Amino acid sequence: MTHQSTQQRATEPSGLPVSFTLKDGRSCTIRETVEDDAAELCEMLPKMHAESPWLNYKPGEFDKTVEQEKQFIREHIKPSAMMLVALVGGKIVATGGVGSPEQIRLSHHAELGLAVLKDFWNVGIGRKMMELLIQWGRDRNLRKLYLRVYDGNDRAMRLYDALGFQHEARLRDDFQRDDGTYADTIIMSRFLI
């Protein structure tokens, strides 16, 4: 199925969409997010927040309307940002994004992040999305990419380590867990040039 939007870029970023076979044999397609994804994202994101203790939203806290999500997507359809979705069986199962500040003094780097539904952990979606986000940075001759990961999210840190990201900074007690205790936020970065 093709998703179109009046706000969509004239062409997809190089290499998109990408279709590949997951470790469990299912087929997956990763493409750029479009406004038409907003309703499905508004249904999927709360499920994702309920499944993972490592996302910024606590269960029940995400309350964007479909129109607000469309606006968020529109704001990220620009040369300095990209949002991706991964689809399995025609359904969105993961989302990721990368964005670079527009100020010249900061435009040499970009922050990225991703989230995957639990049923699709450890099958290759996160790695493939990260590879595409890294390629986006290379295509723009960015100097550096960085991300935030919470101390204790070992599965994610193993992936980021394997992709060449290194621990750069630690923000103490930056993230409140569901039990009221705190975790550090670890800033990981990868230099591209």
C-alpha positions in Angstrom: 0.0 0.0 0.0 1.3 3.4 -0.9 0.9 6.3 1.6 0.9 9.8 0.1 0.7 13.2 1.7 0.6 16.7 0.3 3.4 17.5 2.8 5.5 14.5 1.9 8.9 15.2 0.3 8.9 15.0 -3.5 11.2 11.9 -3.2 12.1 9.5 -0.4 15.5 9.8 1.1 18.1 7.7 -0.7 17.6 4.0 -0.1 14.0 4.2 1.1 11.8 2.4 1.2 13.7 -0.7 2.3 12.3 -4.2 2.4 14.1 -7.1 4.1 13.5 -10.4 5.9 13.6 -10.5 9.7 15.5 -13.1 11.7 12.2 -14.9 12.3 11.3 -15.0 8.6 8.7 -12.3 8.4 9.0 -9.5 5.8 9.5 -5.9 7.0 9.5 -2.6 5.1 10.9 0.6 6.5 9.9 3.9 4.9 9.5 7.5 5.7 6.6 8.5 8.0 3.8 10.4 6.3 0.8 12.2 7.7 -1.5 9.3 6.9 0.4 7.3 9.6 -0.9 9.5 12.4 -4.0 7.5 13.4 -2.1 4.2 13.5 0.8 5.8 15.4 -1.7 7.2 18.0 -2.9 3.6 18.5 0.5 2.0 18.5 2.5 4.4 20.7 0.5 3.9 23.9 0.9 0.1 23.5 4.7 0.6 23.1 4.8 2.8 26.2 3.0 0.2 28.2 5.4 -2.5 27.1 8.7 -0.8 27.7 10.0 0.8 30.9 12.6 2.7 28.9 10.5 5.2 26.9 9.9 8.8 27.9 6.1 8.4 28.2 4.6 6.3 31.1 1.6 4.1 30.3 -1.4 6.3 29.8 0.5 9.5 29.5 0.6 9.8 25.7 -2.6 11.7 24.7 -1.9 13.3 21.3 -4.9 13.5 19.0 -4.6 12.3 15.4 -4.4 16.0 14.3 -1.6 16.7 16.8 0.3 13.7 15.5 -0.2 14.9 11.9 1.2 18.3 12.9 4.2 16.7 14.6 4.9 14.7 11.4 4.5 17.8 9.2 7.0 19.7 11.4 9.5 16.9 10.8 9.2 16.7 7.0 12.2 18.9 6.3 15.8 18.5 5.1 17.2 18.6 8.7 15.0 15.7 10.0 13.6 12.3 9.0 11.0 10.1 10.7 10.8 6.4 9.8 8.2 3.6 10.4 8.7 -0.1 10.1 5.8 -2.2 8.9 5.3 -5.9 9.3 2.1 -7.4 7.8 1.1 -3.9 6.8 1.1 -2.7 10.4 3.5 -0.2 12.0 5.6 -2.0 14.6 8.4 0.5 15.1 9.2 4.2 14.7 12.5 6.1 14.6 13.8 9.5 13.8 16.7 11.8 13.5 16.9 15.6 13.6 19.6 18.2 13.3 19.3 21.7 14.7 18.8 24.4 12.1 21.3 26.8 13.7 24.5 26.8 11.8 26.7 26.4 14.9 24.8 23.2 15.8 23.9 21.8 12.4 26.9 19.5 12.2 25.2 17.0 14.6 21.9 15.3 15.0 20.0 13.4 17.7 18.3 10.1 16.9 16.1 7.6 18.6 13.8 4.7 18.0 11.2 2.5 19.6 10.0 -1.0 18.7 7.0 -3.0 19.8 8.0 -5.8 22.1 6.8 -8.6 19.8 9.4 -7.3 17.3 12.4 -7.0 19.6 15.5 -9.0 18.6 14.5 -9.7 15.0 16.6 -7.0 13.3 14.2 -4.0 13.0 16.1 -1.8 15.5 19.4 -2.5 13.8 18.1 -1.8 10.3 16.4 1.4 11.4 19.6 2.6 13.1 21.7 1.8 10.0 19.3 3.9 7.9 19.4 6.8 10.4 23.2 6.6 10.4 23.2 6.7 6.6 21.0 9.7 6.7 23.7 11.5 8.7 26.4 10.4 6.3 24.4 11.6 3.3 24.3 15.0 4.9 28.0 15.1 5.8 27.2 15.4 9.5 30.1 15.2 11.9 28.3 13.4 14.7 25.2 11.6 15.7 24.1 11.1 19.3 21.3 9.5 21.3 20.0 9.1 24.8 19.6 5.7 26.5 18.7 5.0 30.1 21.2 3.2 32.4 19.9 -0.4 32.7 18.6 -0.6 29.1 21.3 -3.1 28.3 19.7 -4.5 25.2 19.6 -1.1 23.5 23.2 -0.2 24.7 24.5 -3.5 23.2 23.0 -2.5 19.8 24.4 1.0 20.0 27.8 -0.3 21.0 27.8 -2.7 18.1 27.0 0.2 15.7 30.0 2.2 16.9 28.3 4.5 19.4 30.4 5.4 22.5 29.5 6.6 25.9 30.1 10.3 26.0 28.3 11.7 29.0 26.1 10.7 31.9 23.2 12.7 33.4 22.7 11.5 37.0 19.2 10.6 38.2 17.8 12.0 35.0 15.0 9.4 34.4 12.4 8.4 37.0 11.5 4.7 36.8 7.9 3.4 37.5 8.9 2.4 41.0 10.0 6.0 41.9 13.7 5.3 41.8 16.0 7.1 39.3 18.3 6.0 36.5 21.0 7.9 34.7 20.7 9.0 31.1 23.7 8.0 29.1 24.6 10.1 26.0 26.1 7.9 23.4 27.6 9.4 20.2 29.2 8.3 17.0 31.5 10.5 14.9 30.8 10.1 11.1 33.7 12.3 9.9 
